[in-house]
Amino acid sequence: MSLSIPENIEKVRHLISQYEKKYARIPDSVQLIAVSKTHPADKIRQAVNTGQAHFAENYLQEAVGKISELHDLDISWHFIGPIQSNKTHAIAENFHWVHSVDRMKIAQRLSE
């Protein structure tokens, strides 16, 4: 039997806390970013109800739909994965963070 979303998040948070202690990190200095690609908006809502506020996506079209549907929630959206230059405008408009800039051209287009 698989764990529920709240149970999974709690399990991961507990592991993060243990590793923070083990490696003498400041408590709560590690931030959990949940990868929500392929998961529907209702599952993301469940995660938000546990206090999870950061979500990562790498499928732009799928993400834009979820971001629109979940606009009423306080979510910080992260884009992960390779970026095609023709998608930089939509990424810059919809995401708070980008973790996968691999070329100066992409950085410049996101900045514009």
PDB file as gemmi writes it, atoms N, CA and C in Angstrom:
CRYST1    1.000    1.000    1.000  90.00  90.00  90.00 P 1                      
ATOM      1  N   MET A   1       0.844  -1.189   0.000  1.00  0.00           N  
ATOM      2  CA  MET A   1       0.000   0.000   0.000  1.00  0.00           C  
ATOM      3  C   MET A   1       0.884   1.246   0.000  1.00  0.00           C  
ATOM      4  N   SER A   2       0.614   2.141  -0.909  1.00  0.00           N  
ATOM      5  CA  SER A   2       1.427   3.343  -1.004  1.00  0.00           C  
ATOM      6  C   SER A   2       0.954   4.398  -0.004  1.00  0.00           C  
ATOM      7  N   LEU A   3       1.874   5.273   0.333  1.00  0.00           N  
ATOM      8  CA  LEU A   3       1.567   6.344   1.272  1.00  0.00           C  
ATOM      9  C   LEU A   3       0.764   7.434   0.583  1.00  0.00           C  
ATOM     10  N   SER A   4      -0.022   8.156   1.365  1.00  0.00           N  
ATOM     11  CA  SER A   4      -0.760   9.304   0.829  1.00  0.00           C  
ATOM     12  C   SER A   4       0.217  10.459   0.602  1.00  0.00           C  
ATOM     13  N   ILE A   5      -0.248  11.468  -0.090  1.00  0.00           N  
ATOM     14  CA  ILE A   5       0.598  12.637  -0.337  1.00  0.00           C  
ATOM     15  C   ILE A   5       1.050  13.278   0.977  1.00  0.00           C  
ATOM     16  N   PRO A   6       0.149  13.550   1.931  1.00  0.00           N  
ATOM     17  CA  PRO A   6       0.614  14.118   3.200  1.00  0.00           C  
ATOM     18  C   PRO A   6       1.617  13.213   3.925  1.00  0.00           C  
ATOM     19  N   GLU A   7       1.403  11.912   3.877  1.00  0.00           N  
ATOM     20  CA  GLU A   7       2.337  10.982   4.533  1.00  0.00           C  
ATOM     21  C   GLU A   7       3.700  11.000   3.847  1.00  0.00           C  
ATOM     22  N   ASN A   8       3.712  11.023   2.521  1.00  0.00           N  
ATOM     23  CA  ASN A   8       4.979  11.082   1.782  1.00  0.00           C  
ATOM     24  C   ASN A   8       5.743  12.364   2.090  1.00  0.00           C  
ATOM     25  N   ILE A   9       5.048  13.478   2.103  1.00  0.00           N  
ATOM     26  CA  ILE A   9       5.713  14.753   2.375  1.00  0.00           C  
ATOM     27  C   ILE A   9       6.274  14.761   3.794  1.00  0.00           C  
ATOM     28  N   GLU A  10       5.501  14.275   4.740  1.00  0.00           N  
ATOM     29  CA  GLU A  10       5.989  14.218   6.127  1.00  0.00           C  
ATOM     30  C   GLU A  10       7.214  13.318   6.242  1.00  0.00           C  
ATOM     31  N   LYS A  11       7.204  12.205   5.544  1.00  0.00           N  
ATOM     32  CA  LYS A  11       8.341  11.281   5.563  1.00  0.00           C  
ATOM     33  C   LYS A  11       9.599  11.969   5.014  1.00  0.00           C  
ATOM     34  N   VAL A  12       9.459  12.668   3.902  1.00  0.00           N  
ATOM     35  CA  VAL A  12      10.606  13.360   3.307  1.00  0.00           C  
ATOM     36  C   VAL A  12      11.089  14.485   4.212  1.00  0.00           C  
ATOM     37  N   ARG A  13      10.168  15.239   4.787  1.00  0.00           N  
ATOM     38  CA  ARG A  13      10.567  16.316   5.711  1.00  0.00           C  
ATOM     39  C   ARG A  13      11.331  15.760   6.911  1.00  0.00           C  
ATOM     40  N   HIS A  14      10.882  14.616   7.409  1.00  0.00           N  
ATOM     41  CA  HIS A  14      11.570  13.985   8.538  1.00  0.00           C  
ATOM     42  C   HIS A  14      12.998  13.589   8.135  1.00  0.00           C  
ATOM     43  N   LEU A  15      13.153  13.017   6.949  1.00  0.00           N  
ATOM     44  CA  LEU A  15      14.492  12.648   6.472  1.00  0.00           C  
ATOM     45  C   LEU A  15      15.380  13.878   6.299  1.00  0.00           C  
ATOM     46  N   ILE A  16      14.821  14.938   5.761  1.00  0.00           N  
ATOM     47  CA  ILE A  16      15.586  16.177   5.601  1.00  0.00           C  
ATOM     48  C   ILE A  16      16.058  16.672   6.963  1.00  0.00           C  
ATOM     49  N   SER A  17      15.176  16.648   7.938  1.00  0.00           N  
ATOM     50  CA  SER A  17      15.530  17.088   9.294  1.00  0.00           C  
ATOM     51  C   SER A  17      16.654  16.232   9.874  1.00  0.00           C  
ATOM     52  N   GLN A  18      16.565  14.938   9.661  1.00  0.00           N  
ATOM     53  CA  GLN A  18      17.618  14.042  10.163  1.00  0.00           C  
ATOM     54  C   GLN A  18      18.968  14.372   9.520  1.00  0.00           C  
ATOM     55  N   TYR A  19      18.965  14.605   8.212  1.00  0.00           N  
ATOM     56  CA  TYR A  19      20.216  14.925   7.523  1.00  0.00           C  
ATOM     57  C   TYR A  19      20.734  16.307   7.897  1.00  0.00           C  
ATOM     58  N   GLU A  20      19.861  17.236   8.163  1.00  0.00           N  
ATOM     59  CA  GLU A  20      20.318  18.548   8.638  1.00  0.00           C  
ATOM     60  C   GLU A  20      21.083  18.376   9.949  1.00  0.00           C  
ATOM     61  N   LYS A  21      20.542  17.560  10.845  1.00  0.00           N  
ATOM     62  CA  LYS A  21      21.225  17.307  12.122  1.00  0.00           C  
ATOM     63  C   LYS A  21      22.540  16.563  11.896  1.00  0.00           C  
ATOM     64  N   LYS A  22      22.498  15.520  11.085  1.00  0.00           N  
ATOM     65  CA  LYS A  22      23.688  14.693  10.842  1.00  0.00           C  
ATOM     66  C   LYS A  22      24.842  15.512  10.282  1.00  0.00           C  
ATOM     67  N   TYR A  23      24.533  16.444   9.398  1.00  0.00           N  
ATOM     68  CA  TYR A  23      25.577  17.223   8.749  1.00  0.00           C  
ATOM     69  C   TYR A  23      25.700  18.640   9.302  1.00  0.00           C  
ATOM     70  N   ALA A  24      25.180  18.837  10.514  1.00  0.00           N  
ATOM     71  CA  ALA A  24      25.309  20.100  11.245  1.00  0.00           C  
ATOM     72  C   ALA A  24      24.811  21.303  10.445  1.00  0.00           C  
ATOM     73  N   ARG A  25      23.725  21.108   9.745  1.00  0.00           N  
ATOM     74  CA  ARG A  25      23.090  22.202   9.016  1.00  0.00           C  
ATOM     75  C   ARG A  25      22.156  22.944   9.961  1.00  0.00           C  
ATOM     76  N   ILE A  26      21.893  24.187   9.662  1.00  0.00           N  
ATOM     77  CA  ILE A  26      20.922  24.967  10.419  1.00  0.00           C  
ATOM     78  C   ILE A  26      19.555  24.318  10.218  1.00  0.00           C  
ATOM     79  N   PRO A  27      18.784  24.111  11.292  1.00  0.00           N  
ATOM     80  CA  PRO A  27      17.450  23.520  11.129  1.00  0.00           C  
ATOM     81  C   PRO A  27      16.597  24.315  10.142  1.00  0.00           C  
ATOM     82  N   ASP A  28      15.882  23.613   9.312  1.00  0.00           N  
ATOM     83  CA  ASP A  28      15.008  24.187   8.278  1.00  0.00           C  
ATOM     84  C   ASP A  28      15.767  24.974   7.209  1.00  0.00           C  
ATOM     85  N   SER A  29      17.056  24.682   7.038  1.00  0.00           N  
ATOM     86  CA  SER A  29      17.837  25.378   6.008  1.00  0.00           C  
ATOM     87  C   SER A  29      17.730  24.696   4.643  1.00  0.00           C  
ATOM     88  N   VAL A  30      17.211  23.487   4.622  1.00  0.00           N  
ATOM     89  CA  VAL A  30      17.027  22.774   3.355  1.00  0.00           C  
ATOM     90  C   VAL A  30      15.565  22.892   2.949  1.00  0.00           C  
ATOM     91  N   GLN A  31      15.355  23.310   1.722  1.00  0.00           N  
ATOM     92  CA  GLN A  31      13.990  23.534   1.237  1.00  0.00           C  
ATOM     93  C   GLN A  31      13.562  22.381   0.328  1.00  0.00           C  
ATOM     94  N   LEU A  32      12.401  21.836   0.595  1.00  0.00           N  
ATOM     95  CA  LEU A  32      11.843  20.769  -0.225  1.00  0.00           C  
ATOM     96  C   LEU A  32      11.111  21.384  -1.413  1.00  0.00           C  
ATOM     97  N   ILE A  33      11.524  20.990  -2.607  1.00  0.00           N  
ATOM     98  CA  ILE A  33      10.829  21.396  -3.831  1.00  0.00           C  
ATOM     99  C   ILE A  33      10.213  20.124  -4.404  1.00  0.00           C  
ATOM    100  N   ALA A  34       8.898  20.077  -4.414  1.00  0.00           N  
ATOM    101  CA  ALA A  34       8.188  18.886  -4.887  1.00  0.00           C  
ATOM    102  C   ALA A  34       8.044  18.944  -6.405  1.00  0.00           C  
ATOM    103  N   VAL A  35       8.489  17.906  -7.073  1.00  0.00           N  
ATOM    104  CA  VAL A  35       8.331  17.832  -8.524  1.00  0.00           C  
ATOM    105  C   VAL A  35       6.917  17.342  -8.804  1.00  0.00           C  
ATOM    106  N   SER A  36       6.139  18.210  -9.425  1.00  0.00           N  
ATOM    107  CA  SER A  36       4.713  17.928  -9.600  1.00  0.00           C  
ATOM    108  C   SER A  36       4.344  17.551 -11.035  1.00  0.00           C  
ATOM    109  N   LYS A  37       5.340  17.394 -11.894  1.00  0.00           N  
ATOM    110  CA  LYS A  37       5.033  17.049 -13.286  1.00  0.00           C  
ATOM    111  C   LYS A  37       4.249  15.744 -13.335  1.00  0.00           C  
ATOM    112  N   THR A  38       3.312  15.696 -14.224  1.00  0.00           N  
ATOM    113  CA  THR A  38       2.391  14.569 -14.457  1.00  0.00           C  
ATOM    114  C   THR A  38       1.352  14.389 -13.356  1.00  0.00           C  
ATOM    115  N   HIS A  39       1.404  15.190 -12.301  1.00  0.00           N  
ATOM    116  CA  HIS A  39       0.409  15.087 -11.231  1.00  0.00           C  
ATOM    117  C   HIS A  39      -0.665  16.159 -11.430  1.00  0.00           C  
ATOM    118  N   PRO A  40      -1.922  15.793 -11.248  1.00  0.00           N  
ATOM    119  CA  PRO A  40      -3.004  16.764 -11.457  1.00  0.00           C  
ATOM    120  C   PRO A  40      -3.062  17.811 -10.353  1.00  0.00           C  
ATOM    121  N   ALA A  41      -3.765  18.885 -10.636  1.00  0.00           N  
ATOM    122  CA  ALA A  41      -3.878  20.023  -9.718  1.00  0.00           C  
ATOM    123  C   ALA A  41      -4.436  19.615  -8.356  1.00  0.00           C  
ATOM    124  N   ASP A  42      -5.378  18.673  -8.311  1.00  0.00           N  
ATOM    125  CA  ASP A  42      -5.950  18.297  -7.012  1.00  0.00           C  
ATOM    126  C   ASP A  42      -4.905  17.655  -6.106  1.00  0.00           C  
ATOM    127  N   LYS A  43      -3.944  16.952  -6.671  1.00  0.00           N  
ATOM    128  CA  LYS A  43      -2.871  16.364  -5.849  1.00  0.00           C  
ATOM    129  C   LYS A  43      -1.939  17.464  -5.334  1.00  0.00           C  
ATOM    130  N   ILE A  44      -1.718  18.476  -6.154  1.00  0.00           N  
ATOM    131  CA  ILE A  44      -0.890  19.606  -5.712  1.00  0.00           C  
ATOM    132  C   ILE A  44      -1.593  20.346  -4.578  1.00  0.00           C  
ATOM    133  N   ARG A  45      -2.903  20.506  -4.686  1.00  0.00           N  
ATOM    134  CA  ARG A  45      -3.670  21.131  -3.595  1.00  0.00           C  
ATOM    135  C   ARG A  45      -3.491  20.347  -2.293  1.00  0.00           C  
ATOM    136  N   GLN A  46      -3.525  19.026  -2.379  1.00  0.00           N  
ATOM    137  CA  GLN A  46      -3.315  18.200  -1.178  1.00  0.00           C  
ATOM    138  C   GLN A  46      -1.948  18.500  -0.564  1.00  0.00           C  
ATOM    139  N   ALA A  47      -0.941  18.610  -1.404  1.00  0.00           N  
ATOM    140  CA  ALA A  47       0.404  18.899  -0.906  1.00  0.00           C  
ATOM    141  C   ALA A  47       0.477  20.290  -0.282  1.00  0.00           C  
ATOM    142  N   VAL A  48      -0.162  21.264  -0.917  1.00  0.00           N  
ATOM    143  CA  VAL A  48      -0.183  22.629  -0.370  1.00  0.00           C  
ATOM    144  C   VAL A  48      -0.845  22.627   1.008  1.00  0.00           C  
ATOM    145  N   ASN A  49      -1.864  21.806   1.189  1.00  0.00           N  
ATOM    146  CA  ASN A  49      -2.546  21.720   2.486  1.00  0.00           C  
ATOM    147  C   ASN A  49      -1.644  21.176   3.589  1.00  0.00           C  
ATOM    148  N   THR A  50      -0.526  20.556   3.244  1.00  0.00           N  
ATOM    149  CA  THR A  50       0.443  20.088   4.232  1.00  0.00           C  
ATOM    150  C   THR A  50       1.489  21.156   4.530  1.00  0.00           C  
ATOM    151  N   GLY A  51       1.402  22.282   3.799  1.00  0.00           N  
ATOM    152  CA  GLY A  51       2.384  23.348   3.974  1.00  0.00           C  
ATOM    153  C   GLY A  51       3.441  23.381   2.883  1.00  0.00           C  
ATOM    154  N   GLN A  52       3.358  22.471   1.926  1.00  0.00           N  
ATOM    155  CA  GLN A  52       4.323  22.468   0.815  1.00  0.00           C  
ATOM    156  C   GLN A  52       4.027  23.660  -0.092  1.00  0.00           C  
ATOM    157  N   ALA A  53       5.038  24.487  -0.335  1.00  0.00           N  
ATOM    158  CA  ALA A  53       4.803  25.718  -1.087  1.00  0.00           C  
ATOM    159  C   ALA A  53       5.620  25.815  -2.373  1.00  0.00           C  
ATOM    160  N   HIS A  54       6.590  24.930  -2.567  1.00  0.00           N  
ATOM    161  CA  HIS A  54       7.468  24.996  -3.742  1.00  0.00           C  
ATOM    162  C   HIS A  54       7.259  23.768  -4.608  1.00  0.00           C  
ATOM    163  N   PHE A  55       6.977  24.017  -5.895  1.00  0.00           N  
ATOM    164  CA  PHE A  55       6.717  22.936  -6.840  1.00  0.00           C  
ATOM    165  C   PHE A  55       7.516  23.164  -8.109  1.00  0.00           C  
ATOM    166  N   ALA A  56       8.029  22.078  -8.678  1.00  0.00           N  
ATOM    167  CA  ALA A  56       8.832  22.149  -9.892  1.00  0.00           C  
ATOM    168  C   ALA A  56       8.150  21.407 -11.029  1.00  0.00           C  
ATOM    169  N   GLU A  57       8.299  21.977 -12.200  1.00  0.00           N  
ATOM    170  CA  GLU A  57       7.737  21.401 -13.427  1.00  0.00           C  
ATOM    171  C   GLU A  57       8.782  21.500 -14.529  1.00  0.00           C  
ATOM    172  N   ASN A  58       8.692  20.586 -15.507  1.00  0.00           N  
ATOM    173  CA  ASN A  58       9.558  20.717 -16.672  1.00  0.00           C  
ATOM    174  C   ASN A  58       8.808  20.567 -17.988  1.00  0.00           C  
ATOM    175  N   TYR A  59       7.505  20.395 -17.922  1.00  0.00           N  
ATOM    176  CA  TYR A  59       6.680  20.398 -19.132  1.00  0.00           C  
ATOM    177  C   TYR A  59       5.899  21.714 -19.139  1.00  0.00           C  
ATOM    178  N   LEU A  60       6.330  22.641 -19.960  1.00  0.00           N  
ATOM    179  CA  LEU A  60       5.778  23.993 -19.925  1.00  0.00           C  
ATOM    180  C   LEU A  60       4.272  24.023 -20.119  1.00  0.00           C  
ATOM    181  N   GLN A  61       3.757  23.381 -21.144  1.00  0.00           N  
ATOM    182  CA  GLN A  61       2.323  23.460 -21.422  1.00  0.00           C  
ATOM    183  C   GLN A  61       1.502  22.880 -20.274  1.00  0.00           C  
ATOM    184  N   GLU A  62       1.926  21.747 -19.756  1.00  0.00           N  
ATOM    185  CA  GLU A  62       1.220  21.137 -18.623  1.00  0.00           C  
ATOM    186  C   GLU A  62       1.276  22.064 -17.409  1.00  0.00           C  
ATOM    187  N   ALA A  63       2.430  22.649 -17.174  1.00  0.00           N  
ATOM    188  CA  ALA A  63       2.619  23.516 -16.012  1.00  0.00           C  
ATOM    189  C   ALA A  63       1.756  24.769 -16.084  1.00  0.00           C  
ATOM    190  N   VAL A  64       1.687  25.387 -17.245  1.00  0.00           N  
ATOM    191  CA  VAL A  64       0.923  26.631 -17.380  1.00  0.00           C  
ATOM    192  C   VAL A  64      -0.544  26.388 -17.021  1.00  0.00           C  
ATOM    193  N   GLY A  65      -1.093  25.258 -17.424  1.00  0.00           N  
ATOM    194  CA  GLY A  65      -2.465  24.923 -17.061  1.00  0.00           C  
ATOM    195  C   GLY A  65      -2.643  24.795 -15.561  1.00  0.00           C  
ATOM    196  N   LYS A  66      -1.700  24.114 -14.912  1.00  0.00           N  
ATOM    197  CA  LYS A  66      -1.773  23.944 -13.452  1.00  0.00           C  
ATOM    198  C   LYS A  66      -1.595  25.273 -12.727  1.00  0.00           C  
ATOM    199  N   ILE A  67      -0.652  26.070 -13.199  1.00  0.00           N  
ATOM    200  CA  ILE A  67      -0.401  27.364 -12.567  1.00  0.00           C  
ATOM    201  C   ILE A  67      -1.657  28.222 -12.634  1.00  0.00           C  
ATOM    202  N   SER A  68      -2.318  28.197 -13.765  1.00  0.00           N  
ATOM    203  CA  SER A  68      -3.564  28.952 -13.921  1.00  0.00           C  
ATOM    204  C   SER A  68      -4.658  28.403 -13.004  1.00  0.00           C  
ATOM    205  N   GLU A  69      -4.788  27.097 -12.970  1.00  0.00           N  
ATOM    206  CA  GLU A  69      -5.826  26.465 -12.154  1.00  0.00           C  
ATOM    207  C   GLU A  69      -5.596  26.677 -10.657  1.00  0.00           C  
ATOM    208  N   LEU A  70      -4.340  26.800 -10.260  1.00  0.00           N  
ATOM    209  CA  LEU A  70      -4.000  26.917  -8.841  1.00  0.00           C  
ATOM    210  C   LEU A  70      -3.588  28.338  -8.455  1.00  0.00           C  
ATOM    211  N   HIS A  71      -4.002  29.315  -9.243  1.00  0.00           N  
ATOM    212  CA  HIS A  71      -3.583  30.702  -9.012  1.00  0.00           C  
ATOM    213  C   HIS A  71      -4.015  31.239  -7.647  1.00  0.00           C  
ATOM    214  N   ASP A  72      -5.016  30.623  -7.040  1.00  0.00           N  
ATOM    215  CA  ASP A  72      -5.508  31.086  -5.742  1.00  0.00           C  
ATOM    216  C   ASP A  72      -4.615  30.649  -4.580  1.00  0.00           C  
ATOM    217  N   LEU A  73      -3.645  29.793  -4.849  1.00  0.00           N  
ATOM    218  CA  LEU A  73      -2.763  29.284  -3.800  1.00  0.00           C  
ATOM    219  C   LEU A  73      -1.424  30.026  -3.821  1.00  0.00           C  
ATOM    220  N   ASP A  74      -0.789  30.095  -2.667  1.00  0.00           N  
ATOM    221  CA  ASP A  74       0.514  30.744  -2.548  1.00  0.00           C  
ATOM    222  C   ASP A  74       1.597  29.713  -2.861  1.00  0.00           C  
ATOM    223  N   ILE A  75       1.890  29.555  -4.143  1.00  0.00           N  
ATOM    224  CA  ILE A  75       2.862  28.562  -4.607  1.00  0.00           C  
ATOM    225  C   ILE A  75       4.014  29.268  -5.284  1.00  0.00           C  
ATOM    226  N   SER A  76       5.220  28.809  -5.001  1.00  0.00           N  
ATOM    227  CA  SER A  76       6.401  29.266  -5.710  1.00  0.00           C  
ATOM    228  C   SER A  76       6.719  28.199  -6.758  1.00  0.00           C  
ATOM    229  N   TRP A  77       6.650  28.582  -8.034  1.00  0.00           N  
ATOM    230  CA  TRP A  77       6.840  27.644  -9.137  1.00  0.00           C  
ATOM    231  C   TRP A  77       8.280  27.679  -9.624  1.00  0.00           C  
ATOM    232  N   HIS A  78       8.850  26.497  -9.827  1.00  0.00           N  
ATOM    233  CA  HIS A  78      10.226  26.330 -10.278  1.00  0.00           C  
ATOM    234  C   HIS A  78      10.213  25.597 -11.619  1.00  0.00           C  
ATOM    235  N   PHE A  79      10.974  26.097 -12.586  1.00  0.00           N  
ATOM    236  CA  PHE A  79      11.110  25.379 -13.843  1.00  0.00           C  
ATOM    237  C   PHE A  79      12.412  24.610 -13.800  1.00  0.00           C  
ATOM    238  N   ILE A  80      12.345  23.326 -14.140  1.00  0.00           N  
ATOM    239  CA  ILE A  80      13.520  22.462 -14.177  1.00  0.00           C  
ATOM    240  C   ILE A  80      13.618  21.844 -15.569  1.00  0.00           C  
ATOM    241  N   GLY A  81      14.777  21.426 -15.945  1.00  0.00           N  
ATOM    242  CA  GLY A  81      14.941  20.766 -17.235  1.00  0.00           C  
ATOM    243  C   GLY A  81      15.404  21.705 -18.318  1.00  0.00           C  
ATOM    244  N   PRO A  82      15.692  21.134 -19.482  1.00  0.00           N  
ATOM    245  CA  PRO A  82      16.204  21.941 -20.588  1.00  0.00           C  
ATOM    246  C   PRO A  82      15.188  22.968 -21.071  1.00  0.00           C  
ATOM    247  N   ILE A  83      15.710  24.092 -21.541  1.00  0.00           N  
ATOM    248  CA  ILE A  83      14.843  25.190 -21.996  1.00  0.00           C  
ATOM    249  C   ILE A  83      15.126  25.477 -23.465  1.00  0.00           C  
ATOM    250  N   GLN A  84      14.062  25.465 -24.254  1.00  0.00           N  
ATOM    251  CA  GLN A  84      14.163  25.880 -25.655  1.00  0.00           C  
ATOM    252  C   GLN A  84      13.980  27.397 -25.684  1.00  0.00           C  
ATOM    253  N   SER A  85      14.765  28.067 -26.504  1.00  0.00           N  
ATOM    254  CA  SER A  85      14.732  29.534 -26.507  1.00  0.00           C  
ATOM    255  C   SER A  85      13.352  30.086 -26.854  1.00  0.00           C  
ATOM    256  N   ASN A  86      12.562  29.361 -27.649  1.00  0.00           N  
ATOM    257  CA  ASN A  86      11.231  29.861 -27.999  1.00  0.00           C  
ATOM    258  C   ASN A  86      10.244  29.767 -26.835  1.00  0.00           C  
ATOM    259  N   LYS A  87      10.642  29.159 -25.737  1.00  0.00           N  
ATOM    260  CA  LYS A  87       9.755  29.028 -24.581  1.00  0.00           C  
ATOM    261  C   LYS A  87      10.147  29.934 -23.416  1.00  0.00           C  
ATOM    262  N   THR A  88      11.188  30.723 -23.596  1.00  0.00           N  
ATOM    263  CA  THR A  88      11.680  31.556 -22.495  1.00  0.00           C  
ATOM    264  C   THR A  88      10.661  32.588 -22.030  1.00  0.00           C  
ATOM    265  N   HIS A  89       9.933  33.169 -22.955  1.00  0.00           N  
ATOM    266  CA  HIS A  89       8.949  34.203 -22.580  1.00  0.00           C  
ATOM    267  C   HIS A  89       7.879  33.608 -21.658  1.00  0.00           C  
ATOM    268  N   ALA A  90       7.318  32.483 -22.041  1.00  0.00           N  
ATOM    269  CA  ALA A  90       6.279  31.837 -21.222  1.00  0.00           C  
ATOM    270  C   ALA A  90       6.833  31.381 -19.878  1.00  0.00           C  
ATOM    271  N   ILE A  91       8.066  30.917 -19.867  1.00  0.00           N  
ATOM    272  CA  ILE A  91       8.676  30.496 -18.601  1.00  0.00           C  
ATOM    273  C   ILE A  91       8.860  31.707 -17.690  1.00  0.00           C  
ATOM    274  N   ALA A  92       9.381  32.801 -18.237  1.00  0.00           N  
ATOM    275  CA  ALA A  92       9.595  34.010 -17.436  1.00  0.00           C  
ATOM    276  C   ALA A  92       8.282  34.564 -16.891  1.00  0.00           C  
ATOM    277  N   GLU A  93       7.210  34.442 -17.639  1.00  0.00           N  
ATOM    278  CA  GLU A  93       5.909  34.957 -17.197  1.00  0.00           C  
ATOM    279  C   GLU A  93       5.253  34.098 -16.128  1.00  0.00           C  
ATOM    280  N   ASN A  94       5.560  32.808 -16.083  1.00  0.00           N  
ATOM    281  CA  ASN A  94       4.814  31.890 -15.230  1.00  0.00           C  
ATOM    282  C   ASN A  94       5.582  31.312 -14.045  1.00  0.00           C  
ATOM    283  N   PHE A  95       6.896  31.372 -14.063  1.00  0.00           N  
ATOM    284  CA  PHE A  95       7.682  30.730 -13.016  1.00  0.00           C  
ATOM    285  C   PHE A  95       8.441  31.748 -12.181  1.00  0.00           C  
ATOM    286  N   HIS A  96       8.616  31.431 -10.912  1.00  0.00           N  
ATOM    287  CA  HIS A  96       9.382  32.287 -10.008  1.00  0.00           C  
ATOM    288  C   HIS A  96      10.874  31.987 -10.080  1.00  0.00           C  
ATOM    289  N   TRP A  97      11.211  30.728 -10.362  1.00  0.00           N  
ATOM    290  CA  TRP A  97      12.599  30.269 -10.363  1.00  0.00           C  
ATOM    291  C   TRP A  97      12.854  29.423 -11.608  1.00  0.00           C  
ATOM    292  N   VAL A  98      14.087  29.491 -12.108  1.00  0.00           N  
ATOM    293  CA  VAL A  98      14.525  28.632 -13.199  1.00  0.00           C  
ATOM    294  C   VAL A  98      15.837  27.993 -12.756  1.00  0.00           C  
ATOM    295  N   HIS A  99      15.890  26.663 -12.828  1.00  0.00           N  
ATOM    296  CA  HIS A  99      17.057  25.933 -12.326  1.00  0.00           C  
ATOM    297  C   HIS A  99      17.918  25.330 -13.423  1.00  0.00           C  
ATOM    298  N   SER A 100      17.662  25.656 -14.648  1.00  0.00           N  
ATOM    299  CA  SER A 100      18.320  24.905 -15.719  1.00  0.00           C  
ATOM    300  C   SER A 100      18.820  25.772 -16.866  1.00  0.00           C  
ATOM    301  N   VAL A 101      19.368  26.912 -16.558  1.00  0.00           N  
ATOM    302  CA  VAL A 101      19.907  27.774 -17.599  1.00  0.00           C  
ATOM    303  C   VAL A 101      21.289  27.242 -17.991  1.00  0.00           C  
ATOM    304  N   ASP A 102      21.429  26.886 -19.253  1.00  0.00           N  
ATOM    305  CA  ASP A 102      22.694  26.303 -19.691  1.00  0.00           C  
ATOM    306  C   ASP A 102      23.402  27.105 -20.786  1.00  0.00           C  
ATOM    307  N   ARG A 103      22.776  28.207 -21.185  1.00  0.00           N  
ATOM    308  CA  ARG A 103      23.378  29.039 -22.230  1.00  0.00           C  
ATOM    309  C   ARG A 103      23.099  30.507 -21.931  1.00  0.00           C  
ATOM    310  N   MET A 104      24.029  31.364 -22.307  1.00  0.00           N  
ATOM    311  CA  MET A 104      23.865  32.796 -22.104  1.00  0.00           C  
ATOM    312  C   MET A 104      22.620  33.302 -22.825  1.00  0.00           C  
ATOM    313  N   LYS A 105      22.345  32.779 -24.017  1.00  0.00           N  
ATOM    314  CA  LYS A 105      21.172  33.201 -24.787  1.00  0.00           C  
ATOM    315  C   LYS A 105      19.882  32.979 -23.983  1.00  0.00           C  
ATOM    316  N   ILE A 106      19.787  31.865 -23.304  1.00  0.00           N  
ATOM    317  CA  ILE A 106      18.601  31.556 -22.499  1.00  0.00           C  
ATOM    318  C   ILE A 106      18.502  32.541 -21.328  1.00  0.00           C  
ATOM    319  N   ALA A 107      19.613  32.798 -20.676  1.00  0.00           N  
ATOM    320  CA  ALA A 107      19.626  33.742 -19.544  1.00  0.00           C  
ATOM    321  C   ALA A 107      19.192  35.131 -20.003  1.00  0.00           C  
ATOM    322  N   GLN A 108      19.689  35.567 -21.130  1.00  0.00           N  
ATOM    323  CA  GLN A 108      19.334  36.889 -21.646  1.00  0.00           C  
ATOM    324  C   GLN A 108      17.852  36.964 -21.994  1.00  0.00           C  
ATOM    325  N   ARG A 109      17.331  35.929 -22.631  1.00  0.00           N  
ATOM    326  CA  ARG A 109      15.919  35.944 -23.016  1.00  0.00           C  
ATOM    327  C   ARG A 109      15.012  35.893 -21.802  1.00  0.00           C  
ATOM    328  N   LEU A 110      15.387  35.130 -20.776  1.00  0.00           N  
ATOM    329  CA  LEU A 110      14.601  35.107 -19.543  1.00  0.00           C  
ATOM    330  C   LEU A 110      14.627  36.473 -18.875  1.00  0.00           C  
ATOM    331  N   SER A 111      15.770  37.125 -18.916  1.00  0.00           N  
ATOM    332  CA  SER A 111      15.916  38.438 -18.286  1.00  0.00           C  
ATOM    333  C   SER A 111      15.071  39.505 -18.989  1.00  0.00           C  
ATOM    334  N   GLU A 112      14.941  39.372 -20.293  1.00  0.00           N  
ATOM    335  CA  GLU A 112      14.164  40.358 -21.053  1.00  0.00           C  
ATOM    336  C   GLU A 112      12.711  40.307 -20.640  1.00  0.00           C  
TER     337      GLU A 112                                                      
END                                                                             
